[in-house]
Amino acid sequence: MSWRELWTVLIGLDPPSQYFPPAVASIILFIIIFSVCFCMHRLSESFPPTIKMLTQDFFKTLAFCTYPFGLMILRKYHGDIGYALCSIPLNTATVLILSSGEGSPVGNWLLFVKGSQSLQQCTIRIITQIGAGITAFRIGKTLMKLDLHPSFEENLSQTECIAALNVAVTTGFIIELFGTTWDVWFHSQNFSDNLVLDKLLKFCNSSFTFCLGSYPTGMFRDPAKAIGLTFGCKGISPSQHILVYFLAPLIGSYLAYRFMLHSTAIKGNTIKPGKNFIDKKVVKKKKYGAYSIKKTE
């Protein structure tokens, strides 16, 4: 059912226009996606601990994996600047509001690398997140049926997808690997005591990294998103997809962790396991959020 039919049923009048501008259509998508994920994320607070953890991982990942349906429309009509102006505050708000759980398999992988969770727990959580990525594709296609903008119909009319990889597999592997390494390292830094400003700066970098590497590989840096949105597309075999979009981000994030571990050892600091990617002993207890680095005495 399109939005015009819904409007007529609910309001009883003809809609004021046939379509919304691309920015407005995308924002409506974001509101719907975030509202569903927020409600389910909050509802999970009453679940048993294990179910709560998996549910929060699922819906946090689902939000990040469904946003591209709106973000790509913004980028098509408003370029990289339009994409960045929307993705930066959107991702920042999502991370701050849906603070519990991990939004990418990379986060759970690094929790295992740090010794904060077992391999079994890590595997179960990553499988849950991949399920969220696949679900995101189905939800995105369903939202396209609202027909908020002509590009929605174009999206639905596509009977087959083309892989985002436009370079050799080896080159794509290297790009995704080092793109993830850079992004994870950048998110581990502390740029401001103001948590909102700190996150905004970090997602500015993530947005810039995406725009820089989107043509060669799509610059996913997120196995759940890549598998959910592009697995099985023409131009890349399943084994090549796993190599470029699953293994490369995990290896890249591990390299970032080892680099930070080495840098910390040189500075005479220590690293201890925590909820997020990198945490250190703290003199003053402050909440910096995901990927925080804090100095020791």
Secondary structure, 3 states (H helix, E strand, C coil): CCHHHHHHHHHCCCCCCCCCCHHHHHHHHHHHHHHHHHHHHHHHHHCCHHHHHHHHHHHHHHHHHHCHHHHHHHHHHHHHHHHHHHHHHHHHHHHHHCCCCCCCHHHHHHHHHCCCCCHHHHHHHHHHHHHHHHHHHHHHHHHHCCCCCHHHHHHHHCCCCECCCCCCHHHHHHHHHHHHHHHHHHHHCCCCCCHHHHHHHHHHHHHHHHHHHCCCCCCCCCHHHHHHHHCCCECCCHHHHHHHHHHHHHHHHHHHHHHHHHHHHHHCCCECCCCCCCCECCCCCCCCCCCCCCCCC
